[in-house]
């Protein structure tokens, strides 16, 4: 089955193996962490046959759709958290808006001396958590949950900051000439902020609630780390809300700039049309092929008409300038 089992023995050593091997082992263990891939049927069968968990807990661990939560159930706790997927956690895909939902859920049950986690996609930071366990830095379920919360927070915080920096750059370089590209970027950033905030706010509440659980294996240091992670998620929720509001304002500003640009061009076209309208009438009148056109045979007639048209054009242009229709 896909996953791993880490067992901390009484000598402080961590052994890696499978869930079946750990289940058959008779060696005493201080703490065991079982992690499974939720899409594997054999993993789900092992959970149902060997964990003796309540049906509600099993359903929560194997649920396809989850949201951040924490529940105190008997001697243990059920925790659902969300973090960046592995591709988005490596610092290269934070602002790649075509990669689908970048948030991955992990479902975890913890009681005295045991933790069972299930994920359907690869969570960024899970390998780091495993390395800490193998280095004997995690010795109970409280340490595991607190470390997981801090790792998720540390990886998620720069992504939220990048969204804020992106909006800062758009505000500084607001240009109607690149309105289409900028509007598309702002819209996607706003959509990503909304999607993130959907899970950030309840995750803060879940961590705060977890820190208040009265459990023997949840030490004061673990509670402090959970509160710290919850506080950072609260700050990220505020930043995401600011990104959403600033994105909406930027979108309105771009719309206003484009409208102003369109009005300026329309006004310029109207001015040009009004300048040439009387000239077109005059040249059309003199261009009629009929008898009786004044000065038709005079040598100066052509240049006289040219000078008259230029004078009319200058007079109309001067009127528009004095009326502040154009900048001068």
Secondary structure, DSSP 8 states (H G I E B T S, - for coil): --EEEEEEETTS-EEEE-HHHHHH--S-EEEEEEEEETT-HHHHHHHHHHS---HHHHHHHH-SS---EEEEETTEEEEEEEEEBTTGGGSSSTT-TTS---EEEEEEEEETTEEEEEESS-BTTHHHHHHHHHTT---SHHHHHHHHHHHHHHHHHHHHHHHHHHHHHHHHT--GGGHHHHHHHHHHHHHHHHHHHHHHHHHHHHHHHHHT---TT--HHHHHHHHHHHHHHHHHHHHHHHHHHHHHHHHHHHHHHHHHHHHHHHHHHHHHHHHHHHHHHHHHHHT--STT-TTTT-TTHHHHHHHHHHHHHHHHHHHHHHTTSS--
